[in-house]
Amino acid sequence: MRKHSFVSRLLFGFNLAVVFFTLLGYASPLVNPTTFWPMAFLGLAMPYLLLMNFFYTIYWLFRARPWFIISLIILSLGYKTIPKYLQVHFGQEIKTINSLKIMSFNVRVFDLYMWTKEKTTRNQILDFLKDENPDILCLQEFYHKDKQLKRYEFKTLDTLVKIMSAKNYHVHYTTTLRKSDHWGLITFSKFPIKNKGIVAFQNPGDNASIFSDIQVDDKVIRVYNNHLASIKLEKRDYKTMQTINEQDYSNIFNKTIGLLEKVKGGFIKRSAQADLIEKSIISSPHPVIVCGDFNDSPTSYAYRTIKGDLIDTFIESGSGLGRTYIGEFPSFRIDYIFSDTSFTSYNYQTHPEELSDHRPVSVSLAW
């Protein structure tokens, strides 16, 4: 009988722990964080859990141990989860002239506070949007100032209407200061907007969900533009993450606990917002397109609840990892475009531009 070394037995023990937490992670989108919030953290960790299962599969195969079958089975159970993080698609030929180019982009208030330390960032964003020229454009963290500053103009609404073909718009401001500075989200359309509405959150803060009923030829579609609750990170939180990334764990216990409390609070807020958005989508009399910054991973309650029976266009026609968030926090795909099943998506793109802390995403929808 073959004896196993202490190291092998230890690794196998860790392997079993990874398998256990992966199974819980698969189930995490089904559990409302309001009911049991720890499950949401496992959904956040899912990419790393999948990678560890892949590592154990290869490791035990290389060591000629039958234990590889355990992680291999776990990976096979993720046949619906893995595609949310990784896609490989080649060019698709769509034989139809009926199509729409949809774009969603969190513009981070056009770099109003000079995070990039580049005075040209606002103009670069405007040039990018002009060049891409989408039929429908959803912007989150939109900022507009009615009055021109002495050296830096932020009449962004006026400018976008002027330079883009999509001149019809539905704007909703969550914050207005000095009667001239506005923060919120906006949807632009090349086609007439027949109706405008908002999904009312109980404690909206900086977050909102709006919908626009758009007349496209003889078809009316409802486009949702969403910005779900973030975790409101402060400078000390970013420093904590930098310390963790640098593997310096001394004297950061209390700060880490504080950071985790903020993440937990974000999960709970988004779950309530997602429930309200889901109800609105179900009651829509028109085919639905859903865009926005969900501030949550593809293995989350918010993602599963809002998506429902809709199509995740990244899964249908995207390629690569699709990561949209840029920052110290682990980089995930948190910006999405979902569509009604009456649409077929193609040419999904996660654009490489780093003009915000989010990358823009776009897709073409045909019917």
C-alpha positions as a printed NumPy array, in Angstrom:
array([[  0.   ,   0.   ,   0.   ],
       [  1.434,   3.327,  -1.1  ],
       [  2.107,   5.788,   1.729],
       [  1.556,   9.484,   1.205],
       [  3.94 ,  12.071,   2.565],
       [  2.925,  14.624,   5.147],
       [  3.114,  17.382,   2.504],
       [  0.805,  15.468,   0.153],
       [ -1.713,  14.892,   2.914],
       [ -1.545,  18.553,   3.915],
       [ -2.087,  19.685,   0.323],
       [ -4.964,  17.261,  -0.033],
       [ -6.528,  18.761,   3.102],
       [ -6.259,  22.245,   1.598],
       [ -7.687,  20.828,  -1.634],
       [-10.769,  19.574,   0.196],
       [-11.212,  22.983,   1.853],
       [-11.033,  24.709,  -1.555],
       [-13.585,  22.243,  -2.941],
       [-15.939,  22.929,  -0.023],
       [-15.741,  26.714,  -0.379],
       [-16.124,  26.487,  -4.165],
       [-19.379,  24.577,  -3.757],
       [-20.608,  27.263,  -1.379],
       [-19.451,  29.901,  -3.871],
       [-21.55 ,  28.328,  -6.613],
       [-24.575,  28.664,  -4.344],
       [-23.8  ,  32.221,  -3.18 ],
       [-25.851,  34.061,  -5.872],
       [-28.935,  32.242,  -4.604],
       [-28.571,  33.679,  -1.095],
       [-29.69 ,  37.229,  -0.39 ],
       [-26.858,  38.991,   1.527],
       [-29.493,  40.522,   3.773],
       [-30.281,  37.005,   4.973],
       [-26.719,  35.639,   5.22 ],
       [-24.004,  38.021,   4.074],
       [-20.891,  35.752,   4.446],
       [-21.952,  33.82 ,   1.322],
       [-21.477,  36.972,  -0.759],
       [-17.751,  37.012,   0.048],
       [-17.415,  33.507,  -1.416],
       [-19.001,  34.769,  -4.642],
       [-16.421,  37.565,  -4.69 ],
       [-13.641,  34.984,  -4.27 ],
       [-14.938,  32.676,  -7.004],
       [-12.253,  33.425,  -9.655],
       [ -9.52 ,  32.551,  -7.156],
       [-11.317,  29.402,  -6.017],
       [-11.66 ,  28.245,  -9.621],
       [ -7.982,  28.912, -10.249],
       [ -7.011,  26.909,  -7.182],
       [ -9.142,  23.973,  -8.33 ],
       [ -7.445,  24.144, -11.718],
       [ -4.049,  24.161, -10.003],
       [ -4.926,  21.114,  -7.887],
       [ -6.208,  19.232, -10.94 ],
       [ -2.94 ,  19.792, -12.79 ],
       [ -0.813,  19.151,  -9.699],
       [ -2.372,  15.794,  -8.827],
       [ -2.294,  14.712, -12.477],
       [  1.408,  15.548, -12.61 ],
       [  1.943,  13.605,  -9.381],
       [ -0.112,  10.695, -10.792],
       [ -2.533,  10.861,  -7.873],
       [ -6.214,   9.958,  -8.382],
       [ -7.203,  12.937,  -6.242],
       [ -7.23 ,  15.152,  -9.368],
       [-10.701,  13.845, -10.093],
       [-12.15 ,  15.792,  -7.133],
       [-11.203,  19.263,  -8.387],
       [-11.949,  18.206, -11.955],
       [-15.515,  17.357, -10.962],
       [-15.83 ,  20.68 ,  -9.131],
       [-14.638,  22.547, -12.245],
       [-17.142,  20.644, -14.386],
       [-19.907,  21.752, -12.024],
       [-18.92 ,  25.329, -12.863],
       [-19.937,  25.013, -16.503],
       [-22.33 ,  27.934, -15.992],
       [-20.012,  29.97 , -13.754],
       [-16.689,  29.84 , -15.613],
       [-18.127,  31.433, -18.819],
       [-19.065,  34.5  , -16.777],
       [-15.344,  35.179, -16.289],
       [-13.717,  33.806, -19.426],
       [-14.939,  33.726, -23.022],
       [-13.408,  32.84 , -26.368],
       [-15.345,  33.905, -29.44 ],
       [-14.308,  34.347, -33.021],
       [-15.843,  36.684, -35.584],
       [-19.572,  36.286, -36.134],
       [-21.373,  37.172, -39.357],
       [-24.784,  38.722, -38.774],
       [-26.958,  38.798, -41.884],
       [-29.3  ,  41.605, -40.856],
       [-29.452,  45.358, -41.162],
       [-31.486,  45.716, -37.98 ],
       [-28.908,  46.311, -35.268],
       [-28.073,  48.705, -32.463],
       [-24.731,  49.6  , -30.949],
       [-25.088,  49.862, -27.162],
       [-22.404,  51.28 , -24.867],
       [-22.158,  51.552, -21.081],
       [-19.434,  53.567, -19.358],
       [-18.848,  54.809, -15.813],
       [-17.001,  58.047, -16.649],
       [-15.997,  58.858, -13.05 ],
       [-17.327,  62.44 , -13.311],
       [-15.024,  63.06 , -16.294],
       [-12.02 ,  63.158, -13.962],
       [-13.373,  66.278, -12.273],
       [-11.082,  65.783,  -9.268],
       [ -7.983,  65.092, -11.383],
       [ -7.465,  61.48 , -10.22 ],
       [ -5.506,  60.763, -13.379],
       [ -3.418,  63.931, -12.937],
       [ -4.069,  64.625, -16.605],
       [ -5.897,  67.801, -17.638],
       [ -6.839,  66.219, -20.966],
       [ -8.778,  63.225, -19.572],
       [-12.187,  64.884, -19.942],
       [-11.494,  65.731, -23.582],
       [-10.155,  62.228, -24.21 ],
       [-13.418,  60.741, -22.892],
       [-15.461,  63.063, -25.093],
       [-13.334,  62.194, -28.137],
       [-13.684,  58.48 , -27.403],
       [-17.489,  58.719, -27.197],
       [-17.623,  60.752, -30.39 ],
       [-15.462,  58.221, -32.263],
       [-17.407,  55.197, -31.001],
       [-20.711,  56.903, -31.856],
       [-23.084,  54.374, -30.204],
       [-26.799,  54.328, -31.002],
       [-27.599,  54.146, -27.295],
       [-25.165,  55.313, -24.625],
       [-25.531,  54.811, -20.866],
       [-23.212,  56.828, -18.637],
       [-22.838,  56.457, -14.886],
       [-21.17 ,  58.969, -12.537],
       [-22.108,  61.641, -15.049],
       [-21.218,  65.238, -14.176],
       [-22.422,  68.494, -15.712],
       [-21.84 ,  72.098, -14.689],
       [-24.188,  74.767, -15.984],
       [-21.598,  77.522, -15.683],
       [-18.167,  77.429, -17.245],
       [-15.18 ,  77.393, -14.917],
       [-12.42 ,  79.896, -15.539],
       [ -9.969,  77.411, -17.063],
       [-11.79 ,  74.084, -17.245],
       [-15.221,  73.711, -18.847],
       [-17.571,  70.93 , -17.704],
       [-20.651,  71.68 , -19.769],
       [-20.528,  68.001, -20.647],
       [-24.224,  67.594, -21.487],
       [-24.158,  70.442, -23.99 ],
       [-20.935,  69.152, -25.512],
       [-22.149,  65.551, -25.916],
       [-25.407,  66.65 , -27.551],
       [-23.332,  68.729, -29.944],
       [-20.716,  66.13 , -30.935],
       [-22.705,  62.863, -30.913],
       [-25.37 ,  61.552, -33.242],
       [-27.338,  60.337, -30.202],
       [-28.874,  63.677, -29.257],
       [-31.979,  62.539, -27.366],
       [-31.307,  62.031, -23.686],
       [-32.765,  61.048, -20.337],
       [-30.817,  62.503, -17.442],
       [-31.359,  61.928, -13.73 ],
       [-29.327,  63.821, -11.132],
       [-28.845,  62.26 ,  -7.71 ],
       [-26.968,  65.292,  -6.339],
       [-27.047,  69.011,  -7.177],
       [-24.885,  71.601,  -5.433],
       [-24.809,  75.381,  -5.809],
       [-27.789,  75.003,  -8.215],
       [-25.295,  74.521, -11.054],
       [-23.233,  71.366, -10.34 ],
       [-25.009,  68.092, -11.114],
       [-24.045,  64.452, -10.509],
       [-26.025,  61.447, -11.727],
       [-26.535,  59.222, -14.747],
       [-27.717,  59.766, -18.295],
       [-28.904,  57.767, -21.303],
       [-28.395,  59.097, -24.828],
       [-30.258,  57.781, -27.876],
       [-30.221,  58.358, -31.634],
       [-33.908,  57.454, -31.574],
       [-36.873,  59.226, -29.952],
       [-37.396,  58.603, -26.228],
       [-41.136,  58.067, -25.762],
       [-41.192,  57.618, -21.991],
       [-38.85 ,  58.165, -19.036],
       [-38.948,  56.563, -15.606],
       [-36.948,  55.794, -12.482],
       [-36.741,  52.773, -10.199],
       [-37.09 ,  54.39 ,  -6.794],
       [-34.508,  53.148,  -4.274],
       [-35.313,  53.456,  -0.57 ],
       [-31.972,  55.125,   0.263],
       [-30.621,  56.218,  -3.12 ],
       [-27.626,  58.363,  -2.141],
       [-25.411,  58.55 ,  -5.232],
       [-27.106,  55.522,  -6.828],
       [-30.029,  55.227,  -9.194],
       [-31.737,  53.164, -11.85 ],
       [-33.544,  54.866, -14.729],
       [-35.348,  53.464, -17.739],
       [-36.041,  54.971, -21.141],
       [-38.629,  53.684, -23.622],
       [-37.034,  54.222, -27.022],
       [-38.819,  54.06 , -30.386],
       [-36.59 ,  52.208, -32.855],
       [-38.434,  52.122, -36.19 ],
       [-41.659,  50.229, -35.425],
       [-40.265,  48.711, -32.21 ],
       [-40.225,  50.132, -28.675],
       [-37.481,  48.931, -26.345],
       [-36.901,  49.773, -22.697],
       [-33.297,  50.577, -21.75 ],
       [-32.257,  50.483, -18.098],
       [-29.248,  52.475, -16.937],
       [-28.056,  51.41 , -13.476],
       [-25.519,  52.53 , -10.923],
       [-25.697,  50.273,  -7.873],
       [-24.21 ,  50.964,  -4.465],
       [-20.437,  51.073,  -4.191],
       [-18.532,  50.483,  -0.963],
       [-17.406,  54.111,  -0.627],
       [-13.706,  53.498,  -0.225],
       [-11.624,  56.225,   1.388],
       [ -7.89 ,  56.919,   1.143],
       [ -7.124,  54.756,   4.167],
       [ -9.026,  51.842,   2.583],
       [ -6.933,  52.065,  -0.584],
       [ -3.786,  52.176,   1.541],
       [ -4.968,  49.043,   3.354],
       [ -5.443,  47.231,   0.038],
       [ -2.043,  48.372,  -1.158],
       [ -0.517,  46.971,   2.046],
       [ -2.317,  43.65 ,   1.533],
       [ -1.201,  43.511,  -2.108],
       [  2.372,  44.104,  -0.95 ],
       [  1.939,  41.24 ,   1.555],
       [  2.685,  43.456,   4.537],
       [  0.125,  42.253,   7.065],
       [  1.549,  43.887,  10.199],
       [ -0.664,  46.31 ,  12.12 ],
       [ -3.578,  46.282,   9.648],
       [ -6.047,  43.98 ,  11.423],
       [ -8.458,  46.722,  12.525],
       [ -8.242,  48.479,   9.165],
       [ -8.979,  45.229,   7.335],
       [-12.025,  44.588,   9.542],
       [-13.265,  48.091,   8.716],
       [-12.786,  47.459,   5.011],
       [-14.683,  44.164,   5.179],
       [-17.541,  45.915,   6.98 ],
       [-17.822,  48.338,   4.082],
       [-17.823,  45.504,   1.552],
       [-20.544,  43.739,   3.569],
       [-22.646,  46.92 ,   3.622],
       [-22.313,  47.217,  -0.154],
       [-23.578,  43.668,  -0.665],
       [-26.668,  44.347,   1.442],
       [-27.493,  47.682,  -0.237],
       [-27.143,  46.215,  -3.734],
       [-29.37 ,  43.251,  -2.909],
       [-32.263,  45.601,  -2.048],
       [-31.64 ,  47.682,  -5.172],
       [-31.45 ,  44.559,  -7.354],
       [-34.812,  43.312,  -6.038],
       [-36.465,  46.592,  -7.055],
       [-34.861,  46.585, -10.51 ],
       [-35.945,  42.974, -11.049],
       [-39.595,  43.88 , -10.308],
       [-39.444,  46.755, -12.779],
       [-37.912,  44.565, -15.509],
       [-40.558,  41.87 , -15.037],
       [-43.336,  44.464, -15.37 ],
       [-41.872,  46.045, -18.526],
       [-44.298,  46.03 , -21.485],
       [-41.358,  46.204, -23.916],
       [-38.252,  44.142, -24.7  ],
       [-35.512,  45.12 , -22.269],
       [-31.833,  46.096, -22.484],
       [-30.051,  46.518, -19.151],
       [-26.792,  48.452, -18.811],
       [-24.731,  49.751, -15.984],
       [-22.21 ,  49.609, -13.214],
       [-23.419,  46.965, -10.751],
       [-20.36 ,  47.232,  -8.477],
       [-20.631,  43.457,  -8.095],
       [-19.111,  40.324,  -9.6  ],
       [-20.821,  37.859, -11.969],
       [-21.186,  35.424,  -9.053],
       [-23.363,  37.685,  -6.964],
       [-26.96 ,  37.982,  -5.86 ],
       [-27.297,  41.363,  -7.61 ],
       [-26.067,  39.964, -10.941],
       [-28.32 ,  36.881, -10.832],
       [-31.383,  38.855,  -9.708],
       [-31.145,  41.604, -12.351],
       [-30.125,  39.284, -15.166],
       [-32.98 ,  36.85 , -14.599],
       [-33.817,  35.336, -17.986],
       [-31.962,  38.034, -19.931],
       [-28.846,  37.355, -21.997],
       [-25.438,  38.404, -20.704],
       [-23.984,  39.737, -23.947],
       [-20.406,  39.138, -22.772],
       [-21.157,  35.422, -22.499],
       [-22.855,  35.373, -25.895],
       [-20.323,  37.353, -27.912],
       [-17.402,  38.521, -25.743],
       [-13.805,  37.338, -25.509],
       [-11.153,  37.282, -22.819],
       [-11.609,  37.965, -19.12 ],
       [-13.837,  40.993, -19.611],
       [-12.544,  42.779, -16.502],
       [-13.899,  46.314, -16.333],
       [-12.822,  47.72 , -12.972],
       [ -9.403,  49.379, -12.737],
       [ -8.054,  50.009,  -9.275],
       [ -6.511,  48.669,  -6.09 ],
       [ -9.531,  46.509,  -5.335],
       [ -9.39 ,  43.132,  -7.133],
       [-10.285,  43.688, -10.772],
       [-13.588,  42.093, -11.762],
       [-16.199,  42.435, -14.448],
       [-18.691,  44.731, -12.732],
       [-20.091,  46.608, -15.765],
       [-22.703,  44.749, -17.794],
       [-24.996,  44.827, -20.799],
       [-27.927,  42.375, -20.706],
       [-30.495,  41.982, -23.456],
       [-33.882,  40.458, -24.077],
       [-33.837,  37.039, -25.762],
       [-35.346,  38.581, -28.912],
       [-31.933,  40.142, -29.595],
       [-28.77 ,  38.444, -30.822],
       [-25.543,  40.031, -29.655],
       [-22.255,  40.276, -31.532],
       [-18.995,  42.187, -31.343],
       [-19.02 ,  42.612, -27.555],
       [-16.011,  44.687, -26.517],
       [-14.34 ,  45.573, -23.261],
       [-12.508,  48.637, -24.494],
       [ -8.848,  49.016, -23.472],
       [ -9.112,  52.745, -22.722],
       [ -8.216,  53.622, -19.117],
       [ -9.813,  57.063, -18.869],
       [-11.761,  56.251, -15.72 ],
       [-11.564,  53.603, -13.007],
       [-13.886,  51.581, -15.266],
       [-13.391,  50.401, -18.816],
       [-16.255,  51.086, -21.222],
       [-18.163,  48.126, -22.677],
       [-20.176,  47.943, -25.889],
       [-22.091,  45.432, -27.97 ],
       [-24.148,  45.302, -31.148],
       [-27.649,  43.86 , -30.861],
       [-29.528,  42.506, -33.862],
       [-33.122,  41.353, -34.187]])
